[in-house]
Amino acid sequence: MKFAWLCSHESYQPEDLVTQAVAAEAAGFDAVLGSDHFHPWVDDTSAAGFVWSWLGAVAVQTERVLLGTSVTSPLFHYHPALVAQMAATTDRLSNGRLLLGVGTGEALNERPLGFPFPGYAERQARMQEALEIMHRLLQGEKVTFHGEYYTTETAKLYSPPKGSVPILMAAGGPKSAAFAGTYADGLITSVKDPADTVAKVIEPYRKASTEAGKEHQVLATRWTVLADGPDQAWQALSSMRGLRAPGRLEATDPAELRIKADQMDRAEVLGSYTVVPDAAGLIAAYQPLVTDVGADIVSIQVLSADPLAAIELIGKEVLPKLRSWQKVQKPQSLERSRVPPSRLTGPSRSSAEPGAARARVRLRPPPAG
């Protein structure tokens, strides 16, 4: 089991998040993840750096931690082939440490740039095509693809990844979880009620993944607020308060989400987060993700007035306790999660160039720590 620190690009400027990433590695985290949004959740106390530039900077300033997105949407403002190229480049810069987290996105990433944001059925259909394109490119194919939504013509990555790049997909319900099990290499899911998440998300994912002949990889996340009392908690989550505003998936302007969030009762907003005062509270918040959910990676997502102090605290007092609860059985590694694309995607409407060689997937050893 690995433990990740989430660098929230909606909350901090990218240069500050590079500092957080370096501190997280020093504190003993196994992975550093970055969120990927064009617009943040509010317009007053927020940021919105480009995660892929930031990942390149973090790659050259760290040595051990896995790096990843949580999550990138490869559907509209990013063409899936471009995402594959960004992922491959980052994997090379990090010497084979990238995992790619993807999701179907929000309107605030697409509509500001003139793209539509259709209903979930179309976004899922787009994701199926996107996953096929990304998998095949990352595995070295020269890809000609003519789908309903995307087209490539003899596309190929001439700076391929160092090794296999696992693609994990975010899901919050049984249908999307089963889809992730069928077409992606792993699952990313946010945990509020562990038993509910296991029943409605993780079990459908595992069933579909098993039926597809794949190993299971689960990245479980949970938002917490480290604060002494409601006033400090409200300050700590200021940049994320729009995340709980009604209509967040359809909103385009962060100012709209700020207005809606500030019209809500503060207690209601705070009640949707796990607010804790100290390390013991953080341990209690994340223990179920270790003991009940049984995740392969636990993403620790903490809103705090002093994130560097929070990272140090977690490294010294929280991670050792969480590691003591790990199962004795060694978890399946991300590096072994790849399977032939035919088993990931099923029948294809696309064709590879005749005679195009499939790149050998070089399995990389897990980082130390």
N, C-alpha and C positions, 0 to 999 in steps of 0.2 A: 504494500500500500504506500502511495505517495501523497504528500501534502503540498498544495499549491497556494500561492498568494496571488490574489487578483489585484492587478493595477487598474484602477477605475479611471478611464480616460474622460469620463463625464465629470469627474470631480477634481482632477489635478492636471496641471500642465505637463506636457510630455517630458520636459527636462527633469521635473520633480519625480516623475514616475521612473525614470532611469535610476535615480538615486534610490527609490524604493526597491527596485528590482535587485540592485546590487546588495542592498541591506538584507533583502529576503534570502538571497543565496548565503550570505555570511551568517544569517541566523539559523540556517539549517533546513530551510524549505527545499523541497525536491523539484519544484516547478514554479514558474512565474507565468501568469496568464494576463492578457490584455483585452479589454472590451473594445469593440469596433463600431462606432457610431459617427455619422456625419454631423448630426445635431445632438446636443445633450438633452437632458430631461427638463431643465429650467434654463432661463436666460440670464440670471443675475449672479449666481455663485457657482459657475460651472466652467468647463473646458471641453474641448473636442479635438484632440490631436489625432493625427493619422497613425494608426496602430502599426502599420507595416514599416514606416520609417523608424518608428520607435523600436520595433523588434530588431531591426538591423543594428541600432545603437546598443541595445541590451546584449545582443549576440556577441559583440566584440568586447563587452565589459564584464561578461560572466564566463565561467568555465564549465560549470557542472549542471546547473538546473535545466530541466526541460523548459521550452518556451512554447507558447500557444496562444491562440485567439479564443475568446469566449464572449461572443462568437462573431464570425464574419458571415455576411449574407452574399452568396455568389449568384444572385438572381437578376439584378437590374443594373445598378451603377457599377458593379463589377461583373464582367463577363467571366464565366467559370474558368475559361482557359487562362485569363489574366490572373485569377486567384491561384491557379496551379503554378504559374510562373513566379508569383510573389512568394508562394510557399517554398518552392524549390530554391529560390535565391536565399531566403532566410535560413533554410536547412543547411545550405552550403556555408553561409556566414557563421552559423552556430556549430558547425562540424557535426551535423546530424542530430540536432536536439529538438526539432520542431514537431509538434502535433497540431493539426488543423481542426479547429472547432468551427462548425458552420450552423446556420439557422435560417429560418425563412424571413426574418427581419421585421422591421417596423416602418411605417410611412415616413418617419422623420429622417430615415436614411435615403429615401428614394424620391419623394415628391419635391423636396427642395431643389433637386437636380433635374426636374422635368420628367421623371419616370413615373409610371402608374404604380399603384399598390393594390392589386386585385385581391380577391378572397383567397382563403387558405387552400381551396382545391386547386386553383391554378398555381399557387406558389409551391405546393407539394409536387405537382406535375413538373414544374420547372426544376425543382430540386432533384428529381429523379434523373433528368437529363444532365444537370450540372454535375452530379456525383459521378456519372459515367464518364463524362469528359475529363473531370479532374483525376479520377482514378487512372484512366488510361494514359493521360499525359505524364502523370507522376511515375508511372511504371515504364516509361520510355517509348511509348508508341508514337508513331506519326499518324495523327488522327484526322480523318475526314468524316464529318458527322453532319447529318441533315435531319434534325429533329423538328418538332413542332415549334419550339421556342428558340433553339440555338443552332448555329451552323459553324463548322470549322472546315477549313480546306488545307489539307496536309500540314496541320498544326503540330509542332514538336517543340519540346523543351531542349534547347541546345546548351543550357546550363542546368542539368538535371540535379535532383536532390542527391545528397550523399548516400542515402539509404531509403528505406521505406518511410513514407509519411502517412501515419494513420489519420483518417478523417472521422471525427466524432460529430454527431449531429444532436442539436438541442431538441428536446421533446418534453411536453408537459401533460400529455394524455395518452390513452392506450393506442389510438390509431397512429399518432405520430411516432410513438415509441416502437410500435411494430414496424413501421416504415423504416425507422433508423436501424432496427435489427436486420432488416432485409437488405438495405442498400448502403448503409454506412459501415464503418469499422468499429463504432462504439457509440455510446449514449452520453449526453450531457443533460442533467436534470436538476432543477432547483427543488430543495426539500424543505417543506414546511412541516407536514405531519409525516414522519418516517413510515408508519404502517400504511398510510394512504398512498404514498409515493411508491412503495414496494408493490402494492396490489395493483395500482392503476397505471404505473409507468414501467417499473423495472421488470416485473414479471412478464408483461406483454413483450417487452424488448428482448428479454432472454429467450422466450419461446420462439420468437421470429428469428433471432440470431442462430439458435440451435437448428431450426429448420433449414436455414440457409447454409449450414455447415461451418459456422464461424465461431471463434472464441468470443467470450463476452468481455466488454470493457465498459465500465461505468465511471463517469466523472460526476460526482455529486457536489452540489453547491448549496450554500446557505448564507443569507445576509444577516449580519449581526451589527449592533451598534454598541461600541464600548464607551460608556459615559456614566457620570455620576448624576443621575437625576434627569428629568424630562427636558429641562432647559438646555443642558449640555448635549443631550441626545438630539434635540431639534437642530442645534447648531452643527453637529457632526454630520447629520444626514441632509443638510440644506440642499446640496447639489443634486440629491437623488429623490427629493420629495415629489417631483413630478412623475416618478415611476409608479406611484400609487394613485395618480389622478385618473378619473374616468376618461375613457376614450384615448388612452395613451397610444394604442397601436395605430390609430388612424390620424393622430395629430401630426402636423407639419412644423408648426412654430413653437419653440420651447416657451415663448412668452405665454401662449395659451395654456400650456400645462402648468406653468407657475401660477397663473391666476386661479385655475381650478384647484390646484393643491392647496393654495393659501385660503381658499374658501371652505376647505374641509376642516373638521375639528382636528386639532393637533393630536389629541389622544387617539383618534381613529387612525391617523397616519402612523404614529409611533406604535400603535398596537399591531400593525402589520409587519413589524420587525421584531427580532429578538434583541431586547436591550439588556445589557449586562454591565456590572460595575467593575469587574476585575477578571483575573485569569481563571478563577474557579467558575465564574459564569460562562466564560468562553469554552472551558473544558466541557461543562454540562451541555452547552449548545451543540458542540460538534461530536460529542461521544456517540450519539445515535447514528451518525453517518458512518462511523467506524464499526460499531457493534451490531446495529440493526439493519442498516442499508447494505453494508458490506461492499462499499465502493472500492474501485481500484485506485482512484485519485479523489481526494477530498479537497475541494477548493474553499479556502478560508477567506471570506469576503467581509471585511470589517471596516465600518465607517467610524472614524475617530477624529478628534480634534488634533491629534498628534500621531500621524500614521507611522512615523519612524519609531516612536516609543512603543506603539502597539506591536510592530514587527519584532522589536527586541524582547518585549514581554512574552509574546507567543513563542519565540524561539527558545527562551529560557524555561518557561513554566508550562506552556500548553502542549507543544509538540512532543516533549518527552512522555507526558501522560497519555496522549492519544496513541503514540506508538506502542505503549505498553499494553494497549487493548487490541492490537492487531491480531488477526487470526494466525495461528502457528503455520497453517498451510500457506505457502508462497503464492501470491496472486499471479494471474497470468500477466505477462508483460505486454505493453503496447507494441513492442518491436516484433512480436509474433502474431499480430492480429491480422496481417495481410492475407488475402486469399485471391485466387485468380479472378479477374474482372467478370468473367462469365457467370461466376457464382454470386457476384455482388449485384449485377445489373440485370441478369436474365437476358432474354432475346433482345437484340439491338437493331435499331433502324439505321445504324451507322456502319461504316466500313473502314478498316485500317488500310493503309497503302499496301498493296500486294508485296509480300516479302519483307515488310517492315519488321525489324528485329525488336523483340520485347527486351527491355533492359533487365539485366539481372538485379534482383532485389537483394541488396546487401544488408544483412541484419546487423544492427549496431548494438553493442552491449549497453545495458542500462547504466546511466550515470552513477557515480559513487555517491553514497550518502543515504 
